């Protein structure tokens, strides 16, 4: 109890206010701390999932406006250079961005429709004219979808409808309405135009479901830049100035992180081990929270720096930025077990415990206080915390050295007579024991080198170094069974072409049926990769697995040039005919 009291006394957080009946339903993208009137009094704005725009000042709710749709994200932009600078509140809902000025509707921006596939457009044109039956149209749309075309929601609904009467009713209802592929907004952030001040002119950065990233002008009327990503972005982190130099980091739904630098999509893509659930930038690091209860830190060039493993799944992350005598940046991580951890680099500086796990966090100025943390809980609780002005966020402020558990003495057993005798023997024969160890170590290294050379010369390694040839062979298995596809890549690593080669496959005939057992290889030119495919069928009813051996042989040699052992996975049970 004394240690817990001491830890609480050292906490840098001060409790300011808690509203257990606020009934808020919002995540971090829908929370902002902003000076609405330009008078230095910062307020908390929350775009609630119940389509309410709520404004909090100090410890009270001062206004509540009705939204037209469920909000996805909310940002604050400054569109005028005159003072006092009054910000505009932009709320993204569906395909629209509703811009409010002084909390009154000011302008609405709509994301332009996505270009449709030509095959889909032709199909609906023929269907509306009566030149094509509904069944034929469904088959054409399925073929277009299988070929990689992104279909509209109208086509998807028609394909998923099984009844012929329902399909006819849908076609009749849509016959008079034009076919459009309207996308929706998934995330939104802001970027400063040409100055880095808090109230400098800023622009909206919008991510859409179609994988596009749009940068609007200062007024939010027209699109200045458009970028296409391989997948739909779900989180965006922006740094820099739009007119000078900037980076836009996007965490996408395919589990990858892409970077847009100065108007170009860089070739560096970070592949995550789990789906992202948060993204922020801390100096030159990209902090990505994943669903595997871990926060990864990557350099802006894509190299992984370190990982922060958490005891519970991550609910939200936020950047803590202080501009005092010395600027400081830290990372706030909210967990589903009710903890809010404050990290300075890899070190946990402080831990805050809340009754309702925070799913939304915003750090910034609130009221007249410059360092406040607003938390929205899973059950709708609103909590305001203040950071002490004397708080030290440096990593050195945490207790250095090993953890406190290492101070507990181990239960070391008493010295036995055998232990004393062995110690005395080591002291007397230390030189001889070291000489024997070095001799055995040299023998082990020699035997290992000989075995490795034998593996390479016999063609059993991943790369062959037989006389006059140097070949590399890699294999990959695709499929779940009972049909597999074995993909083989063969590359000539030498400087001379190789000819008269054959590839032979061998497997257990009780488990697998090989469609092709011998492949005649063409002339292998240096540095070129040749790809071969072979179909393998599992005929065992229980789906047992075994290895398939691949040999690359020369007609003039008895030994294979190179060989590979492919461990086949367990197969699904074959479907009875």
PyMOL commands that set and color helices and strands:
alter all, ss='L'
color gray80, all
select helices_A, chain A and resi 2-9+28-30+118-129+134-146+153-160+164-174+395-397+404-407+417-428+430-457
alter helices_A, ss='H'
color red, helices_A
select strands_A, chain A and resi 13-19+31-34+43-48+52-57+60-66+73-77+88-93+96-101+104-110+185-192+202-208+212-216+223-228+233-240+246-252+256-261+264-271+276-282+285-290+294-299+304-309+314-322+328-335+339-344+347-353+358-366+369-377+382-387+463-464+471-478+483-492+501-506+512-514+518-521+529-538+547-554+562-567
alter strands_A, ss='S'
color yellow, strands_A
deselect
rebuild
show_as cartoon
